[in-house]
């Protein structure tokens, strides 16, 4: 696991992960798809951080 804070490049990789369509996105306990920020995951823009980690493999470039 890699804990926040994350760099802008790391956040961009997590955005790719969340939007790629062939992997399960990170979600909150209630099923909301999370949004990555430099400080961690939020449920809505400008919302509080609800998770401060991501699996290391989620930061890799996604192919196909």
C-alpha positions as a Markdown table, in Angstrom:
| # | Residue | x | y | z |
|---|---|---|---|---|
| 1 | Unk | 0.0 | 0.0 | 0.0 |
| 2 | Unk | 1.0 | 3.6 | -0.6 |
| 3 | Unk | -0.4 | 6.1 | 1.7 |
| 4 | Unk | -1.2 | 9.7 | 0.8 |
| 5 | Unk | -0.1 | 12.4 | 0.3 |
| 6 | Unk | 0.3 | 11.5 | -3.4 |
| 7 | Unk | 2.0 | 13.5 | -6.1 |
| 8 | Unk | 0.1 | 14.9 | -9.1 |
| 9 | Unk | 1.4 | 12.1 | -11.2 |
| 10 | Unk | 0.2 | 9.5 | -8.8 |
| 11 | Unk | -3.2 | 11.1 | -8.6 |
| 12 | Unk | -3.3 | 11.0 | -12.5 |
| 13 | Unk | -2.5 | 7.3 | -12.4 |
| 14 | Unk | -5.3 | 6.7 | -9.9 |
| 15 | Unk | -7.7 | 8.7 | -12.1 |
| 16 | Unk | -6.8 | 6.4 | -15.0 |
| 17 | Unk | -7.4 | 3.4 | -12.7 |
| 18 | Unk | -10.8 | 4.7 | -11.7 |
| 19 | Unk | -11.8 | 5.3 | -15.3 |
| 20 | Unk | -10.3 | 2.4 | -17.2 |
| 21 | Unk | -13.4 | 0.2 | -17.1 |
| 22 | Unk | -11.8 | -3.2 | -16.8 |
| 23 | Unk | -10.8 | -3.1 | -13.2 |
| 24 | Unk | -12.9 | -2.6 | -10.1 |
| 25 | Unk | -12.6 | 1.1 | -9.0 |
| 26 | Unk | -12.0 | 2.1 | -5.4 |
| 27 | Unk | -15.3 | 2.6 | -3.7 |
| 28 | Unk | -16.4 | 3.8 | -0.3 |
| 29 | Unk | -18.3 | 1.5 | 2.2 |
| 30 | Unk | -21.6 | 2.7 | 0.7 |
| 31 | Unk | -20.5 | 1.9 | -2.9 |
| 32 | Unk | -19.6 | 5.5 | -4.0 |
| 33 | Unk | -16.8 | 5.5 | -6.6 |
| 34 | Unk | -14.0 | 7.5 | -4.9 |
| 35 | Unk | -12.1 | 10.4 | -6.4 |
| 36 | Unk | -8.4 | 10.6 | -5.8 |
| 37 | Unk | -6.8 | 13.8 | -4.5 |
| 38 | Unk | -3.3 | 14.6 | -3.3 |
| 39 | Unk | -4.5 | 14.0 | 0.2 |
| 40 | Unk | -6.4 | 10.8 | -0.3 |
| 41 | Unk | -9.7 | 9.5 | -1.6 |
| 42 | Unk | -12.9 | 11.6 | -1.4 |
| 43 | Unk | -16.5 | 10.7 | -2.2 |
| 44 | Unk | -17.3 | 14.1 | -3.8 |
| 45 | Unk | -15.2 | 17.1 | -4.9 |
| 46 | Unk | -13.9 | 19.1 | -2.0 |
| 47 | Unk | -15.3 | 16.4 | 0.4 |
| 48 | Unk | -13.4 | 15.0 | 3.4 |
| 49 | Unk | -10.8 | 12.3 | 2.8 |
| 50 | Unk | -12.4 | 8.9 | 3.5 |
| 51 | Unk | -9.4 | 6.7 | 2.6 |
| 52 | Unk | -5.7 | 7.5 | 2.6 |
| 53 | Unk | -4.2 | 4.5 | 0.8 |
| 54 | Unk | -4.1 | 2.7 | -2.5 |
| 55 | Unk | -2.5 | -0.5 | -3.6 |
| 56 | Unk | 0.9 | -0.1 | -5.2 |
| 57 | Unk | -0.3 | -1.8 | -8.4 |
| 58 | Unk | -2.9 | 1.0 | -8.9 |
| 59 | Unk | -0.2 | 3.5 | -9.7 |
| 60 | Unk | 1.1 | 1.5 | -12.7 |
| 61 | Unk | 0.3 | 2.5 | -16.2 |
| 62 | Unk | -2.8 | 0.7 | -17.4 |
| 63 | Unk | -2.7 | -1.0 | -20.8 |
| 64 | Unk | -5.5 | -2.1 | -23.0 |
